[in-house]
């Protein structure tokens, strides 16, 4: 029996309804996706049509009026801030976005580029006096990241001179290496053969720093600086280090700042760079001295920087460097606890204006050691606790007696004046001839080198199976090696250099090795 027509029609309608519902769902999904794409396209179109934003340097905010003070394209302006901009999160020196209606709408990153300047002086907690490479001075506002109190004179900052803001501290390795204060561990007891010079230095430097009240009572002005001059290797640098150590440990109990400046380190091919570093050095010294800390500025190889003006062959850089130093030294006059020490092998090349009284007041010549001085220097390097060969101990009774005998024998060998120690024949301008012996060029550095050679020879003998310990033959062998190297190295020196080396006032015309 067939189904009823109404039942068949009802099922067809039901299937059609289900199909239409599925089509409706697909259509709804397609419309939703199309709407999302349309919204996205509209958003992109708005982004493309959005006017460009200008970046301004934020300086100050007024939360009551919701206005901010900015530097915009070199113009000092006061702008309105949008309601979405958090004023409390802004920091001085930060960039803010400004729309075409001159309304600050959002914060941006901090400035990362600018002009390099050097700190001269801090002014309050939020300003700083700086100098640019051209030498001009500017008063700048410190960015928020710099208001932590760690800035010091001589530091390098990135700044925008038009905006008047310093943004970031840059550690420049070339300057910081020079300005890093240190306290040497060298003491006066480590220096031999220079007792008279050490006493002069202590009288000139330590007395004013350790007893300033007595100098004020007698109306005596402390010396501003001293010059240590003499032949190379005579102990000038050691004296300067011992001064810094003595001021920090023996007398004041404070940490002395020892700024060691080597002349060639300051020389720079760019115009004004050397003068900038000199200014930074003295600015750091003033800053440290203001804290009642003794400061020693030590210029090694002083003739390399401050030679007589007008003697340069090509660049004549000394015509700018020397006046800069003179100005800085005169500026130190009103400060306490600052001492300048200069060391030079060629004091005749230093500009006379640097050496005049009132700048480097005290000039001390560090001579070559004599017999007693040479014994004292050698005793500093040959301690009584060194290993000594058994036959040396048996011959003299004890290690200390054996070492003392070695010292006496080695010094006598150094100061013997015969054909075995003759180095050169020199002909003087007067026509006379003179022999230059080893004792004419002996120095503390040479004696230290002889002892080093002897110790190395003793170590090699011990390793080779020979009887261990130091012996006189090692020292005498060191003297012979030092003499041979002195002859080889000195053959390239000019007669004028040899006249200065041995301290002759008369001109040497020619020099030749002793043939015998």
C-alpha positions, 0 to 999 in steps of 0.5 A: 500500500503506497504512502499518503501524498501528504506524508511524502510532501512533508518529508520533502519540505523538511529536507528543503528546510535543512538545506536552506538552513545550511546555506544560510549558515554558510552565507552568515559565515561568509558575511562575517568574514567579509565584514572582518576583512572590510574592517581590517581594510578600513583600519589599514586605510586609516593607518595609511591616511594618518598624518605623520607624527613629530618627535619632540624632546620632553623637558617638564610636565605640569600635571594640573594643566596637563601641559608639557614643556618640550623642545620641538625642532629647535623651538622651546614650546609648551604643548597640551597632552592627550588624556591617554598620555601618562605624564608621570611615566615621562622622563626628562630627555625622553622623546614624545610623539606630537600630532599635526594639531601639536598635541602630545599623544604618546611616549617614545624611546630615549635619544641615542645620538648626539654631540659628545661633550665633557663634564666640567662641573655639576650644578645642583642635581639636574644641571651640568656645565660642559665643554664641547670639542670647540672649547665652548662651555654650555649649561645643560639639563640632565636627563632622568637617567643621569640624575643619580649623582655618579657624574664626575668632571671629565666624564663624556656625555651624549647631548643635544646642544640645541635642546640643552639636554645631556642624555647619556654617559659614555665611557671612553676607554682612551680617557678613562684609562688615563683618569683611573686613580690608583695607589701604587704599592711601591714604598721608599724602602724599595728604592735604593741609593737615592736617600738624598733625593727622597728626602728632598721630595718628602720635604717638598710634597709630604710636609705641605700635605700632612702639616698644612696648618704649619705652612699657613702659620708661617705664611708659606705657600706649598710647592705646586709641583716638582720635576725629577730629571736625570738619566734614564733608569735612575728611579724617577718613576719609582720615587713618584709611586713611593710618594703616592703610597706614602701619602695614602698609608704612612701619613694621612690614612686616606686613599691617595689618588695617583693619576699616572699620565704617560706623555705619548698616551695623550698625543692625538692626531686630531686637533684639540683632542690632546688639550681635551684630555689635559682638561679632563685630567685636571678636572678629575683632579679638582673633583677628587681634591675637593673631597680632601683626598691627596691627589698626585698627577704624575707626568712621565716622559714630560718632554714628549708633551711639553717641549719648547714651543717652536721646536716642532718640525711639522705639526708644532702641536706644542704651541697649543698643548703647552698653553693648555697645561700652563692654564690648568697648572695656574688653576690648581693654585687655589686648590689643596691636596694637589701635587704635580710631579714631572719626570724627564730624561731630557729636561732641556727639551721642556718649555721654560714656562713650565719649569718657572717658579710657581709651576714646577717649583722644585727641580731635583736631579736624580743622579747615577748611583755611586759605590754606596748607592749601587750596593744599596740598590743591589741589596734590594734585589739580592735578599738574604733569603735567596737560595745560595750555592753550597760552596759559597756558603762554605767559603763565607760561613752563612748565606747572608755573608755569601750574598754580601760578598757577591754584592761587594764583588759585583759592585767593584766590577761595575766601577772598575776603570780599566780596559776590561770595562771600557766601552767607547773612546770619545773625542771631545770638541777641545781635541781631548780623548776620553774613555767611557767605562761601564761605571759612566752609564750605570743606573738602577735599572741596569743593576736590577737587570744584572741581578735578573740575569744572574737569577735566571742563570742560577735557575738554568743551572739548577734545571740542568743538574748543576748544584743549585743556588746563586753564585758569584759567577752568575752575577759577574756573568750578568755584568758581562752580558749587560756590558755587551748589550750596552755596546751593541745598543749604544752604537746607534746613538749620536755623540750628542746623546752620549754627552747627555747620557754621561752628563758631559757639558763639553760637546762630543765630536765622535765616538767609537768602540774600544778596539782592544 
